Structure formats: C-alpha cells, structure tokens
C-alpha cells in the first residue's frame, strides 16, 4: 500500500545510504573539517527549500511532528482555535490537540478540501489559524483562504503531507502560507519510510522551528549556544540515513510527476463520457500531484454498488481520514484529561463539540465518492487502481474494467 516513491526505491537510494555508512557518521551533525561527514540532511533541507520556493526548511522525523512544530512555532496554544477540514488524516487534528489548541471542523467542497465559505462561518474571537490541508495531492483554494486569513488577522498553515511537489498557479505547496508541513512516510509522493519537513520564508520563525526540533539550539548548532538557547526544545531530528534516501528520491520527483499526470489524463479521458459520472474539482489541474483520480456518483446507493463490485471503498469508509471515524476526537479522549484543550475552565474553557453528522456537506460528498489510485495504493484512500509502474496498456485495461462496472449501475 505504498506511494510512488516507495515503489521506485532502487540503486540510487542504496548508493546514497552506502555513502553515509562508509563514512561512518550517521548523525546529522559532524565536524566541518571531517571528510567523512556527508551532510545529507543539510543538503536535503537546501533542496527542499529551493523546490518549495522558500528561504528555509527544517527536516524532522515525521509529518505529524512537522505539523506540531509548525503550530507551536507559530505561537498556537491554549485557548486558541484552529480551523481544519473534517476530511483529513487524523494527524492534522492530533497536532492541533497536542499544541493544546482546539480543532474546529469545517466542511469540504467539491475540491475535497476546505470550503472557504464554511471556514469564514466558523471563525470566532478565539480563532488563531486556518490549517489548509492539501489532501490527496490537490491544493486547496488558497487565493480565497489567504484573503479570509488576512481579513481576520489569522495565520495560514499549509498541511502539504500529501502534496509534495504540487503547486498552485505556479507557486509551490508550502510557499503560500506562513509555513508548510510535509510528510515522507511510505505512502507519500517521496519517502524515507518516515520523515517530515517544515518550510517558511520567515527567518524568525525558522529559528523557532529549528530550536523546537533540536533541544533549543540555533540553526545548525553554530557555537552550540550554551547558556543562550531561546527556550527548551525537544529532539525531532532527521538522521543522515533518512536524508540520504530522500536526496535520491528527490531526484525522481520530475519523473513521478510526469508519469502520474500522463496516466491520470489517459484514465480520465477513457471514462469521462460515462453518463452521470462526475469528477473532483481541481483549482489548478496542472499543479496537482495526480496520485489519485476521484469520481463522484449521483447517489449513495450507486456509489455503494460500484465500489463493492470493484473491491474498493467509498471515501466515507476511509478510516481516520473522516472525522466521524475518529472516535478519540468525538469523545475528546486525550492522555491527560485535565487542562487544555478539552478539560479547562475559565478563560480557556472550550464549548466546541464533535459528533457524526455535524458536517452534512462533507458526509454527502464522501458517501458518493471513490478514489482510483493512479500512483499509490492506500488501505484508507485508494484500495483500487494502479501503481507508478503502470503502462498505458495497464491504464486502458483498468479503465475498461471501471467503465464496465460503472455503466452497469449508472444505467
């Protein structure tokens, strides 16, 4: 059930890892005069910043960590509310909770990302930020969300976990908000098994992010800052082995994007004339990752019958990507049931509640929709489809199968 990068792991990644191991130094820091220190993580951070079109990038150990550090770095904390879609992986919401802030769930629209109109309706005096989740490789309506954020004085954090390499009207994911958070686990566009990164244009924020992920140190530990650390940090560093794999994967991004776009366009062209079948709206079709093709059926019953025959799942059944399946959230279960975000009194008390059915627009869309994997297989989002290795003949065969089943039930 991996993403495209996972399926392309080969000799390039092996060579990068061997380079580190032969040097005998797998920790991300080394002496500048040590010829055995390969600086893979630092090199990946530079490549990451350049690709994202920003000045700074911090590599960390996971995408969940990237989100949490970004929130803390931006100053999100007790008493704050963060608007987030009800259709996103639970890590987006968990990061808000572990920043001791309150997630406020908003509807998605036909982009399957945040509905800007509902975001504006959900703003309260406590709202501090909007988490713009670019789910399933497609960027949210960033023009509209940016206007809303600026009008209300809110922070805009891009969750780019599923959108590495994507862009919006020529601007890379992770370069439009105050910060962007990325994931490199096995199901993402490129991977090191696990890993994450945060991008930003803001030097002050960059220094905070770096200190948070590296025991309070200033970037790259120059001088080691003994007695001068800005605050207590933690250890969420990436290892040189992860950095090595990601450098090799990074060089494959161009091929991944080109191949997925070619296969997705072909697949869609072969089924687009099926009466009653609709597709996900893409604000920038050329900028998306093209890992998935999302189809929308006219009724819940038709969607149920088609997906059952194909052996797939409707999006409402995609596990912890759907708010109503997140039982710990619905029941506000956290490890320590006192204090923020859910068990406070006084100024920090929260009246936000969560329950199945609270997002009817989201529920309706997800119950009628189905993903066809173009470059990934995922037990939550796409159990039916193709891998990055698919040829044009593979696409044609899979599209013919989908057409046969869909037309039978759409008649």
Secondary structure per residue as TSV (DSSP state, phi and psi in degrees):
chain	resnum	aa	ss	phi	psi
A	1	X	-	360.0	43.8
A	2	X	-	-93.0	174.7
A	3	X	-	-89.9	179.7
A	4	X	H	-61.7	-39.6
A	5	X	H	-61.6	-40.2
A	6	X	H	-58.3	-43.0
A	7	X	H	-70.9	-12.9
A	8	X	T	-104.7	6.5
A	9	X	-	-62.1	129.0
A	10	X	-	-158.8	-144.6
A	11	X	H	-63.7	-31.8
A	12	X	H	-63.9	-45.0
A	13	X	H	-65.9	-40.9
A	14	X	H	-60.0	-43.5
A	15	X	H	-63.5	-40.8
A	16	X	H	-64.8	-42.5
A	17	X	H	-67.0	-43.1
A	18	X	H	-61.3	-36.9
A	19	X	H	-58.3	-41.9
A	20	X	H	-68.2	-47.8
A	21	X	H	-63.8	-38.8
A	22	X	H	-66.2	-29.6
A	23	X	H	-73.5	-18.4
A	24	X	T	72.6	22.7
A	25	X	-	-143.1	102.5
A	26	X	-	-105.2	-1.3
A	27	X	S	-80.3	145.6
A	28	X	S	-69.1	-17.1
A	29	X	-	-106.7	144.0
A	30	X	-	-153.4	168.5
A	31	X	-	-71.2	137.1
A	32	X	T	-61.7	-27.3
A	33	X	T	-93.5	9.5
A	34	X	-	-91.0	109.4
A	35	X	T	-66.9	-15.1
A	36	X	T	-84.5	-9.1
A	37	X	-	-84.7	119.5
A	38	X	-	-94.2	-14.7
A	39	X	-	54.1	46.8
A	40	X	H	-68.8	-42.3
A	41	X	H	-64.7	-46.2
A	42	X	H	-59.4	-42.8
A	43	X	H	-63.5	-39.3
A	44	X	H	-66.5	-40.5
A	45	X	H	-59.1	-41.4
A	46	X	H	-64.9	-43.6
A	47	X	H	-64.5	-39.1
A	48	X	H	-63.5	-46.6
A	49	X	H	-62.5	-41.9
A	50	X	H	-65.0	-44.1
A	51	X	H	-63.5	-38.9
A	52	X	H	-80.9	-7.9
A	53	X	T	71.2	33.7
A	54	X	S	-125.4	173.2
A	55	X	S	-86.2	-24.8
A	56	X	E	-138.9	145.9
A	57	X	E	-144.5	141.3
A	58	X	E	-121.5	120.3
A	59	X	E	-85.7	135.1
A	60	X	E	-133.0	-176.7
A	61	X	S	-85.0	-11.9
A	62	X	-	-165.0	164.3
A	63	X	H	-68.4	-35.7
A	64	X	H	-62.5	-43.7
A	65	X	H	-60.3	-42.2
A	66	X	H	-58.0	-43.8
A	67	X	H	-64.3	-45.4
A	68	X	H	-64.6	-46.1
A	69	X	H	-63.0	-40.0
A	70	X	H	-61.6	-44.1
A	71	X	H	-62.1	-48.8
A	72	X	H	-62.9	-43.5
A	73	X	H	-60.1	-34.3
A	74	X	T	-79.5	-4.2
A	75	X	T	90.4	15.5
A	76	X	-	-75.2	135.0
A	77	X	-	-163.8	-159.6
A	78	X	T	-53.7	135.7
A	79	X	T	88.8	-14.3
A	80	X	-	-85.7	151.4
A	81	X	E	-114.5	141.1
A	82	X	E	-125.4	123.6
A	83	X	E	-82.5	131.1
A	84	X	E	-144.9	148.0
A	85	X	E	-69.7	152.0
A	86	X	S	-77.4	-7.6
A	87	X	B	-116.7	96.1
A	88	X	S	-165.4	160.9
A	89	X	-	-66.4	147.1
A	90	X	H	-58.6	-22.7
A	91	X	H	-59.6	-33.0
A	92	X	H	-59.6	-43.5
A	93	X	H	-77.2	-40.4
A	94	X	H	-59.0	-40.2
A	95	X	H	-61.8	-38.9
A	96	X	H	-64.0	-45.5
A	97	X	H	-62.2	-41.7
A	98	X	H	-76.3	-11.0
A	99	X	T	-84.9	1.4
A	100	X	T	66.5	26.6
A	101	X	-	-105.4	174.3
A	102	X	E	-107.7	120.8
A	103	X	E	-73.7	131.4
A	104	X	E	-113.5	115.1
A	105	X	E	-81.7	134.9
A	106	X	E	-123.1	160.1
A	107	X	-	-70.1	156.1
A	108	X	B	-99.9	161.7
A	109	X	-	-114.4	-160.5
A	110	X	T	-73.9	-1.6
A	111	X	T	-81.2	-10.5
A	112	X	S	65.3	20.1
A	113	X	S	-123.4	-177.7
A	114	X	B	-50.0	135.4
A	115	X	-	-86.9	110.6
A	116	X	H	-55.7	-35.5
A	117	X	H	-63.4	-41.3
A	118	X	H	-73.9	-32.1
A	119	X	H	-56.9	-46.9
A	120	X	H	-63.7	-36.5
A	121	X	H	-66.0	-27.6
A	122	X	T	-88.4	-3.1
A	123	X	-	-73.1	132.8
A	124	X	-	-129.2	174.7
A	125	X	T	-59.0	-19.2
A	126	X	T	-90.7	-9.4
A	127	X	E	-64.5	128.4
A	128	X	E	-113.5	-29.0
A	129	X	E	-154.5	159.4
A	130	X	E	-114.7	127.2
A	131	X	E	-96.4	105.8
A	132	X	E	-87.1	96.1
A	133	X	E	-85.0	122.1
A	134	X	-	-92.2	79.0
A	135	X	G	-79.9	145.1
A	136	X	G	57.0	36.2
A	137	X	G	80.1	4.9
A	138	X	-	-118.7	129.5
A	139	X	-	-76.6	145.7
A	140	X	-	-67.5	169.8
A	141	X	-	-72.5	80.0
A	142	X	H	-69.1	-33.3
A	143	X	H	-57.4	-48.3
A	144	X	H	-69.1	-42.1
A	145	X	H	-66.6	-36.3
A	146	X	H	-64.9	-40.1
A	147	X	H	-63.0	-44.6
A	148	X	H	-62.2	-45.9
A	149	X	H	-60.6	-44.0
A	150	X	H	-68.4	-37.9
A	151	X	H	-63.7	-34.4
A	152	X	H	-103.8	5.0
A	153	X	T	66.6	39.9
A	154	X	-	-105.4	154.0
A	155	X	E	-79.5	148.2
A	156	X	E	-122.9	112.5
A	157	X	E	-109.4	124.6
A	158	X	E	-90.1	122.1
A	159	X	E	-92.5	101.1
A	160	X	-	-103.0	20.7
A	161	X	T	-54.4	-39.1
A	162	X	T	-104.4	17.4
A	163	X	-	-135.9	30.4
A	164	X	T	-63.5	130.4
A	165	X	T	89.9	-7.8
A	166	X	-	-79.9	165.1
A	167	X	E	-146.5	164.7
A	168	X	E	-131.3	106.8
A	169	X	T	53.5	43.9
A	170	X	T	89.1	-6.8
A	171	X	E	-105.4	127.6
A	172	X	E	-64.9	148.6
A	173	X	T	-55.9	137.4
A	174	X	T	91.3	1.6
A	175	X	S	-113.9	-3.8
A	176	X	S	-100.9	-38.7
A	177	X	S	-83.0	-173.0
A	178	X	S	-67.2	-27.9
A	179	X	E	-158.7	159.9
A	180	X	E	-129.8	140.6
A	181	X	E	-117.8	133.1
A	182	X	E	-123.0	156.8
A	183	X	E	-126.7	145.5
A	184	X	-	-128.9	37.0
A	185	X	S	-77.8	-179.1
A	186	X	T	-63.9	-21.7
A	187	X	T	-94.8	3.3
A	188	X	S	-93.4	178.6
A	189	X	S	-59.3	-48.9
A	190	X	S	-124.1	159.3
A	191	X	-	-149.8	153.1
A	192	X	S	-126.5	26.9
A	193	X	S	86.4	-55.5
A	194	X	S	-141.9	167.5
A	195	X	-	144.5	160.9
A	196	X	E	-158.6	175.2
A	197	X	E	-159.1	155.1
A	198	X	E	-123.7	137.8
A	199	X	E	-119.4	149.7
A	200	X	E	-163.7	157.1
A	201	X	S	-90.2	-15.9
A	202	X	-	-90.3	116.3
A	203	X	H	-65.0	-40.5
A	204	X	H	-63.1	-43.5
A	205	X	H	-64.2	-41.5
A	206	X	H	-55.7	-44.9
A	207	X	H	-64.6	-37.4
A	208	X	H	-65.5	-45.4
A	209	X	H	-60.2	-44.3
A	210	X	H	-63.6	-44.2
A	211	X	H	-63.5	-39.3
A	212	X	H	-61.8	-38.9
A	213	X	H	-88.4	-9.0
A	214	X	B	-138.2	57.6
A	215	X	T	55.2	29.6
A	216	X	T	86.5	4.1
A	217	X	-	-74.6	154.4
A	218	X	-	-74.0	161.6
A	219	X	G	-50.5	128.6
A	220	X	G	64.6	13.6
A	221	X	G	55.8	36.8
A	222	X	T	-70.2	114.8
A	223	X	T	85.5	-9.1
A	224	X	T	61.1	-4.4
A	225	X	T	52.6	30.4
A	226	X	T	-58.8	124.7
A	227	X	T	80.2	0.4
A	228	X	T	-128.1	13.6
A	229	X	-	-66.4	139.0
A	230	X	S	-69.2	-32.1
A	231	X	S	-166.2	173.4
A	232	X	-	-71.7	129.2
A	233	X	-	-115.0	-174.6
A	234	X	-	-127.7	-175.7
A	235	X	B	-114.3	103.2
A	236	X	-	-126.9	33.5
A	237	X	B	-70.3	151.0
A	238	X	-	-86.3	146.2
A	239	X	-	-88.2	161.9
A	240	X	H	-62.1	-29.3
A	241	X	H	-67.2	-43.2
A	242	X	H	-64.0	-44.1
A	243	X	H	-59.6	-38.1
A	244	X	H	-63.7	-47.5
A	245	X	H	-61.7	-42.3
A	246	X	H	-67.3	-33.3
A	247	X	H	-61.6	-43.1
A	248	X	H	-66.4	-42.4
A	249	X	H	-63.9	-39.2
A	250	X	H	-57.6	-37.8
A	251	X	T	-69.3	-12.4
A	252	X	T	-97.1	-1.3
A	253	X	H	-59.8	-42.1
A	254	X	H	-59.4	-45.1
A	255	X	H	-63.5	-44.6
A	256	X	H	-57.2	-50.0
A	257	X	H	-62.8	-46.0
A	258	X	H	-63.5	-44.9
A	259	X	H	-66.5	-43.2
A	260	X	H	-66.3	-42.7
A	261	X	H	-62.2	-41.3
A	262	X	H	-61.5	-47.8
A	263	X	H	-68.5	-37.5
A	264	X	H	-67.7	-43.6
A	265	X	H	-60.7	-40.3
A	266	X	H	-65.3	-48.2
A	267	X	H	-58.6	-48.4
A	268	X	H	-62.6	-40.0
A	269	X	H	-63.5	-27.8
A	270	X	H	-82.6	-13.2
A	271	X	H	-126.0	-1.1
A	272	X	T	-68.4	-17.2
A	273	X	T	-93.6	6.6
A	274	X	S	-70.0	119.5
A	275	X	T	-59.7	133.7
A	276	X	T	88.7	-9.7
A	277	X	-	-92.0	131.4
A	278	X	E	-123.2	168.0
A	279	X	E	-126.7	157.9
A	280	X	-	-56.7	140.2
A	281	X	-	-81.4	132.0
A	282	X	-	-115.6	112.3
A	283	X	T	-59.1	-29.6
A	284	X	T	-143.8	86.6
A	285	X	T	-57.5	-35.2
A	286	X	T	-76.1	-18.7
A	287	X	T	-91.8	-12.5
A	288	X	S	-72.9	168.9
A	289	X	-	-78.9	-27.5
A	290	X	-	68.5	26.6
A	291	X	S	-76.4	-23.4
A	292	X	E	-139.1	147.8
A	293	X	E	-114.7	114.2
A	294	X	E	-99.8	123.7
A	295	X	E	-112.2	149.7
A	296	X	E	-122.6	125.6
A	297	X	-	-94.8	158.7
A	298	X	S	-71.9	-19.3
A	299	X	S	-146.0	159.9
A	300	X	H	-63.8	-41.0
A	301	X	H	-65.4	-42.2
A	302	X	H	-64.1	-43.7
A	303	X	H	-59.4	-40.9
A	304	X	H	-64.7	-43.7
A	305	X	H	-68.6	-43.6
A	306	X	H	-64.0	-48.2
A	307	X	H	-66.0	-35.7
A	308	X	H	-64.0	-42.6
A	309	X	H	-69.3	-33.4
A	310	X	H	-81.0	-12.7
A	311	X	T	80.1	25.7
A	312	X	-	-111.2	-164.3
A	313	X	-	-132.5	143.2
A	314	X	B	-70.7	158.9
A	315	X	G	-66.3	-24.4
A	316	X	G	-67.0	-15.7
A	317	X	G	-102.7	18.4
A	318	X	S	-89.6	39.0
A	319	X	G	58.5	-132.1
A	320	X	G	-79.6	23.1
A	321	X	G	-93.9	-10.4
A	322	X	B	-115.1	127.3
A	323	X	G	-53.5	-38.8
A	324	X	G	-71.6	-11.7
A	325	X	G	-95.5	-1.7
A	326	X	-	-93.1	77.1
A	327	X	H	-59.7	-36.1
A	328	X	H	-62.9	-33.8
A	329	X	H	-70.3	-47.4
A	330	X	H	-57.9	-34.8
A	331	X	T	-98.5	4.6
A	332	X	T	53.3	46.1
A	333	X	-	-90.3	117.5
A	334	X	-	-129.1	160.6
A	335	X	S	-60.2	-36.9
A	336	X	S	-120.6	109.3
A	337	X	-	-90.0	58.9
A	338	X	S	-153.6	149.4
A	339	X	B	77.7	-167.4
A	340	X	T	-71.3	149.8
A	341	X	T	-94.6	-17.7
A	342	X	T	-106.7	-11.3
A	343	X	B	-126.0	43.2
A	344	X	-	-106.4	163.5
A	345	X	-	-127.5	172.1
A	346	X	G	71.6	-138.7
A	347	X	G	-63.6	-27.8
A	348	X	G	-97.2	3.7
A	349	X	-	-62.4	136.5
A	350	X	-	-112.3	136.7
A	351	X	-	-106.5	10.4
A	352	X	-	-76.2	131.1
A	353	X	-	-125.5	162.9
A	354	X	-	-132.4	137.2
A	355	X	-	-159.7	151.3
A	356	X	T	-60.7	135.2
A	357	X	T	94.8	-1.5
A	358	X	S	-75.3	-14.1
A	359	X	-	-125.1	76.8
A	360	X	H	-62.0	-35.6
A	361	X	H	-65.8	-43.2
A	362	X	H	-62.7	-46.7
A	363	X	H	-58.7	-43.1
A	364	X	H	-64.6	-46.2
A	365	X	H	-61.9	-46.4
A	366	X	H	-67.6	-32.7
A	367	X	H	-71.0	-19.8
A	368	X	T	-108.5	8.0
A	369	X	E	-121.4	158.7
A	370	X	E	-150.7	138.0
A	371	X	E	-100.1	136.2
A	372	X	E	-106.3	117.8
A	373	X	E	-68.9	128.9
A	374	X	S	-103.5	-35.2
A	375	X	S	-139.9	14.2
A	376	X	-	-151.8	154.2
A	377	X	-	-124.9	129.3
A	378	X	B	-145.1	130.9
A	379	X	T	-65.8	-17.2
A	380	X	T	-94.9	-53.0
A	381	X	T	-94.3	-26.0
A	382	X	B	-158.3	94.6
A	383	X	S	-93.9	-4.9
A	384	X	S	-123.8	133.9
A	385	X	B	144.5	-146.0
A	386	X	-	-127.2	166.3
A	387	X	-	-109.2	176.9
A	388	X	T	-60.9	-20.7
A	389	X	T	-83.8	-2.0
A	390	X	-	-62.4	136.2
A	391	X	-	-92.7	173.4
A	392	X	H	-59.2	-37.5
A	393	X	H	-64.9	-38.6
A	394	X	H	-62.8	-43.8
A	395	X	H	-61.4	-45.7
A	396	X	H	-62.5	-40.3
A	397	X	H	-66.9	-43.7
A	398	X	H	-67.8	-39.4
A	399	X	H	-64.8	-38.2
A	400	X	H	-64.3	-40.2
A	401	X	H	-63.0	-46.5
A	402	X	H	-61.4	-45.1
A	403	X	H	-58.9	-45.5
A	404	X	H	-57.7	-46.1
A	405	X	H	-72.5	-44.6
A	406	X	H	-63.4	-45.0
A	407	X	H	-64.5	-34.2
A	408	X	H	-60.9	-40.0
A	409	X	H	-92.6	-15.1
A	410	X	H	-92.2	-5.8
A	411	X	-	-64.3	360.0
